Amino acid sequence: MPRITDAPDPGSLGRIIGLHAAWYARHWGFGLPFEAKVAAELGAFACSLPRDDSRLFLALGEAGEVLGGIALDGREGARARIRWFILAEEARGGLGRRLLGAALDFADQRGFEAVWLTTFAGLDAARRLYESAGFRLVEEAPETGWGVQVLGQRFERPFPGTHRPVG
């Protein structure tokens, strides 16, 4: 069974970046600008670790391979942000719920007044997962920040979370 850890090994960031680049290129036509944006922002976040208000959680397979990840970024104060949530396609089916649960448990233990995330319309399975965890859609607007025009969405979950995934 895959395990969740907040202790990345060398190469972990590259795998998370690669998962993002491959999945979003295949399914949404995102290209090199998106991969570069993920690499730059995730790299800057990782350089800020370790911190008491932020974590990068990884899902690791039996052999220690990175199957997915999620970050809880609390560097901006009372409101934390979920970032870089991704799973290898072969790892889907409950592992995402466990990763999101780890990030939200961490946020709740630190007493953040809210957790928020940005995504875009069309990621229906992700939206169902977020809503089952107590997030609600608070904003939608067209955007091109990922190199392709999408309908950007912002979801928020106030503290305390009452509908967190179990796992």
N, C-alpha and C positions, 0 to 999 in steps of 0.2 A: 504494500500500500504506500502511495506517495506520502512524504512527510513535508511539513511546513517548517521553515527555518527563517530566522532573521540575521543569519551570519553568512553573507555571500562569500563565495570562493572566487579566486581569480578566474576570469572568463565568464562569470555570471552576467555581468552587464552586457557583454557582447551577445550572449544568447538571448537576453530580453530584447535588445535592439533588433537582432535578427528575426525573432518571432514577430515583432511588430512590422518590420519592413516586408517580410514575406506575406503575411496574412493580409495586410491592407493593400499591398500591390495586387495580389491575386483577386481579392473580393471587391476592391473599391478603386483601383487604378492609381493609388498613391505611388509616388516615385521617390527619387533620391532626395528631394527637398524634405519630404516627411521623415525619411530615415535619418537625415542629418539633424533635423530638429529634435527627434527623439534622442539621438546620441548626445547632442550638446546639452539638452536639459537634464537628461538622466545622469550624465556625467557630472554636471555641476551639483546636482542633488547628492550623488554618491560622495563627492569630495567634501560635503558638509557633514557627513556621518563620521563618528557616532554622535548622536544627539538624543536628549531625553524626550523630544517632541516629534521625532520623525523616525520611520523605519522603512526598510525595504524587505518585504517578505517574499520568499521563494518557495515554490513547490518543487521538490526533488524526487526523482524516480528511484527505483531500487538500486541502481548503479551510481546514484548521485548526480545524474543529469538534470539540468534545469528544464522543467516542464512548463513553468509559468512563473509569474510574479505580479506583485502589486506593491505600491508605495503609499504610505500615509505621510503626507508632507505637512508638518505643523509649524513650519518656519515663520509663518505670517501672524502668529498670535492665537487668538481665541477660536479661530475657525480653521480646521484642518482640511486638506484636499487629498482625495484619492487620485493617484496618477499611475500611468504605465501598467494598467491591468491587462494581462494577456495570458493566454494558455495555448499550448501546442494543441492542434486540432485533435490529435489522438488521445489527449488527456482530459477532454471535456466529459462532463457527466457527474458533477458533484464537487470536483476539485476547485472550481471557481468559487463556489459557495463557501468552501473552507478558507480559501485565501481572503475573500472579502470579510468573512467572520473574524479572521485573525487581525486584519487592519482595523475593523470597527471595535473589536475588543480593546485593542491598544488605545484607540481614540477615547473610548469610554473610560478606561482606567486613568487617563490623563485629564479628563473633565472638559474636553473641548465643547464649546457651546453649540457647535454644528460641524458637520462634515459635508463637503460638497465635491462635485466632480463635473467635468465637462465631457461630452460625448457628441454624437450626432444621430439624427433620425435614421432609422433603418437597421440599427443594431438591436433587433427585437428581443433576442434571448438575454442580452445584457440588460436591457431596460426592465424586463420582467424580474431579473435577479435584483437589480437596484430597488425596484418598487417593493419586492418582498422583504427587503432589508429596511424598509421605512423611508426610503428616499422618495421625494416628489419632484416633478418637473416644475421649475420656477421661471424658466426663460427659454425662448427659442428665437433664433435669428440666423439668416444666411451668413455663411462665412467661408473664407478661402484660406484660412491659416494652415491647413494641412496640404496645400498645393492643389486641391480639387474643391470645387464649390459643394458644400453640404449644408444641411439645415442643422446648425449647431444647437446643442441643448445643454442646459445647466440643471443639475439635480442637487437637492439639498436634503439632509437628514438632521433634524435638531437633536440635541442631547436631552434626555437620554434616549437612545434608540429602543423602540419598543418592538420592532419587527426585524430583529437580526437573524441572519441565517444561523442555523445550528450545525455544528460540525467541528 
